[in-house]
Amino acid sequence: MNKTVLITGASGGIGKELADRFAKDGYNVVLVARSEDKLTELAKKYQESYRVQATVFAKDITLPGVAEEIAAELKKKGITIDYLVNNAGFGLYGEFLKTKLEQEMNMIDVNIKALTIMTKLFLPDMVKRRQGGVMNVASVGAFYPGPLMAVYFATKAYVLSYTEALENELSGTGVTVTALCPGPTATGFVGRAELGSSKLYQSGVMEVGKVADEAYRDFLRGKTLIIPGAIHRFITSLPRLLPRKVMTRSIRQRTEQVDR
């Protein structure tokens, strides 16, 4: 019987690329995102091209009770989740005093709350079966403070810390927990976060396919921390070598808009 992976934020970017790779290798997929048209199109492609089962949930997982509804519907259909990819998330650019509280609360709901709830719902059964894996998508920003994106960087620090703690707790259970920490990547994230003209993204981004290739391979190998790209692995080592204030100033300089 084919194993099944549930992916949030599956309609585009890293989530969609990971779904492509799982489906191509014969995994059944459960696709979760708000865009019904995109998910339906993907599901049709996977069913026709790879002969796998594709289940679609066009829902906003930040709304109260939605994650629980998804879990209940999957149980009703007899679909067991072997792998969970918590990919849904977004960023917000701007000084904290000028950004909108509503957007930041929504970002916390997506990046932290929904991720935690989804893990809480599907992880226990994986442990009972003594097999499975959870991938939480964080960021290289999880390793340091992020002026001009203060709340976003903080949410990703939570994801990284939470993931590494779970990995320790689950040692010996047969279930792996992985944090994917990509650097700047060519996805829709850049436009939504209004980062296209920042020095960080002007200096170059990784192709989303390359990020997904490394993430997919290392996740199935059970790796705890995945940082695609040698330059990003180097960058994440700097907080151990440089004073915190130096790193914070450096990140601000990299995040500032080019036209400022």
N, C-alpha and C positions, 0 to 999 in steps of 0.2 A: 504493500500500500504506500502511495506517495505521501511524503511528509508535507506539512502545511506551514506556511509562513504568513503572519499578519504584518502588514506594513502601513503605518500611518503617514499621512502626507505623501501618498503614493501617486498623485496625479502629475507630478513633475519633479525636476531636479534629481537629487540623490535618491530619493524614495522611488521614483519611477525607474531609474537606472538599476537599482537593486532588484526591483520587481522583475525587470527584464531578465536579469541573470538567474534569479531563482526559477522563473517559469521555463526558461530555455533549458535548464538542467533537470526539469521534470518535477519541480515542487508545485503543489497546489498553492494558490495565493488568495489571501483575503486583503482586499484593497480598501483603504479607508482615507477619505478626504472629502472636502465639501463639493468638489466639482463632479457632478454626476455624469455629464457628457464625456469628460476625459476618462473617467474610471470605466464607464461602459465600453468605450472604444478599446481601452487596454484589455479589458476582460475578454472581449470578442477576439482580439488578436491572439491572446495567450491560448484560448480554447481551440482556435482554428489552427494556429501554427505549431503549438507544442502539445496539444491534446491533454491539457491539465485543467483541473477545476479552478474556476476563478469566481470568487464571491465579492460583491460590491456593497459597500456601505457608504452612501453619500451623506455623511453626517458631520456635524461640528462637534468634535469630541470634548470641547471645552464647556459645552452646555451641561447643566446638572442632569445626571442620570443616563447620559448618552453612552458612555463607555460601558456601563452596566447593561444597557439594552443590547449592545453589540455582543457582549459575552453571553447573555441569555439566549439571544437568537442563534448564535453559533452552537451552543449546547443543545438547543432544540433541534437543530439540523444535524447533530451528530458530528460536527466538525471539530477536531482536536487541533489546537495550536501547538506546533512543535517549536517554532521560532517566532519571536516577537521583535520587530524593528520599530522603535519609537523614533521616527524621523521628523514628524510634524514640528514645525517651529518657525519663528521669524524674528527679525531684528528691527531696531529702531534707532535712527541716527539723530543726534542733537544734544545740546546742553540740557541737563536734567531740569533746570529751572524753566526751560522753554518747551519741553515736550509735554504731551498730553497724558494725564494720569490714566485715562480710560484705555489708551493704547498700551501703556505699560502694564496695567492690570491684565489686559487680554494676553499680552506676551507672557506674563508669569503663568497665566492659566494654561497656555499652550506648552510652553517650554518646560515647565516644572509640574504643575498640578496634573495635567492630562497624562503626562509621561509616568508619573508616580502611580496614578490610579490604574492605568493599563497594565503596568508591571505587577501591581498588587492583585489584579484580577486573574492574570494568566500564569504567573510564576509558580504558585502553589502546586498546580497540576503537573507542571514540568518536573518539579522536585519529587512528587509522588511517583512519577514514571521513571525518575532518575535519568532523564535525558532531555535535552533541549538547550535553548540559548536565547538570551535577550541582548539586543544591540540598542544602546542609547546614543543618539547623535548629539555630541557636544560641539566643541570647536577648539581651535588653538587658543581662542580668547579665554578659554576656561583656566588658563595658566597664569593670567595676570589681570590687574584692574584695567578697565577700558574707558577712560575719559571720552566723552561725546557719545558713548554707547554704554553708559554705566550699568543700566538694568540688564541689558542683553548679556554683557560679559558676566555679570553676577549670576544670571540664570544658568549659564553654561558651566560656571564653576560648581554650582549645585549638582548639575548632571554628572560631572566628572567625579566629584567627591562621593556622591550617592552610588555611582556605578562601582567604584573601586571598593567601597565598603561592602556592597552586596557580594561582590566577587569573593571577598574574604569570608563572609558569612556562609556562602554556598560551597566552599571548598569541600570536595569529597562527595558532593551530591550527584555529580554527573551533569549538572547544569552550568553553563558558562554565562558570564555577564561581561559585555564588551562596551567600551566607550570609543566611539569614532570621533576623532578630533580633526576635521579638515581645516585647512587654511582657506584663503579666498578662493572660491570656486565659481565657475561660470554657470550660475543658476538664476532663477527668478528672485532669489533672496536679495541680490544686489539692488534690484530695482525697488523692491518693497521697502528695504531699509534706507533707500536714498543714498547709497554709497558709491554710485557709479563714478563720481568725480573725485572721490577721495584718493589720497596718495597710495593708500593701501591697495586699492583695486587698480589704479592706474599703473602700478608697478608690475602687474601681471597676475593672472589667475590660473589655477589648474583646470584642465578639462574635466568635466563632471564624470565622463566615462572612465578616466584613469583613477579618479577617486573611488568610484564604485568598484572597479576591478580589484583594487587593493583591499577595500573594505570587505567585499564579498569573500575573497580568498581567506583573509586572516580571521574573519568572524567564524567561518566554518572550521577553522583550525583551533578555535577556542582562545584566541589571543585576547588579553584583557584591554590593552590600550593600542589603538590604531591611529597613527598620525601619518596620513599620506604625504609623500614628498620629502626628500632629504632636507631641503631648506627649512621646512616646517618642523621637522624633528629637531633641527639645530636651534630654531627660534624658541621652541618650548623648553630648551635646556637653559636659556639665559636667565630666567628668574632665580635659578640656584646660584648664579655667578655674580649678578649685579644687584646693587641696592634697590629696594622696592621703589623709591621715589624716582630713581633714574629710569627704571623700566616704565613707570607710569608716564613720565614725561615723553619717553620715546614712543609709547603707544599713541599718545595724543598727537604727536607730530605726524605719525603714520596715518592716523585716522582723519585728520583735518582735510577739508575740501581743497583741491588744487587752486580754485579760483579765489580763495580767501586771502 
